[in-house]
């Protein structure tokens, strides 16, 4: 009688171990898939950051203004000097 109980206990323990192992493998597969998705998203993010950096480039902005928007550069530049105001708000 004790032998049968021990054998059943061993079978149940082995079944439980197999079940836990299957759960671990399933979770690892899910984790691997999520890691792949994360790497894909990081690659897209890097490409988008590069696109933003290129779009913010002063040379690109000037070229866009000149050629696409038809703006022209001035013949000369005039710089304005700040004027100091007295306490009353007048010159």
Buried (B, 14 or more C-beta within 10 A) or exposed (E): EEEEEEEEEEEEEEEEEEEEEEEEEEEEEEEEEEEEEEEEEEEEEEEEEEEEEEEEEEEEEEEEEEEEEEEEEEEEEEEEEEEEEEEEEEE
